[in-house]
């Protein structure tokens, strides 16, 4: 289920004449990167500015490395079939890479030269979330 319009940068939505008010959006930005066994493991932060409780969030990002190689990682609010971690209105959630389900970037964090949004999924009460998801992956 694809629930939102994916926006490559937050400024794109703002430049589009405020296509969605702040209360109709989930804003996602880069969190803290960490190095695990020699490979960069990025994270994302999501702020739920909608009126609904978000049950599940997933964002796919493609990373371009200095070597020219690309890697895609999926960031999730929880395991798809795992313990639920709902995100109430006005609250923040971490979106992380589940290392047991993903291949590592295979590079250190400074080796990332570009990041693009590939996909986004948001579910609330078994349906797509209302509003817009704004992803600023940089």
PyMOL commands that set and color helices and strands:
alter all, ss='L'
color gray80, all
select helices_A, chain A and resi 10-15+22-24+109-111
alter helices_A, ss='H'
color red, helices_A
select strands_A, chain A and resi 6-7+25-30+34-36+39-41+43-49+56-65+70-76+92-97+112-124+127-128+132-136
alter strands_A, ss='S'
color yellow, strands_A
deselect
rebuild
show_as cartoon
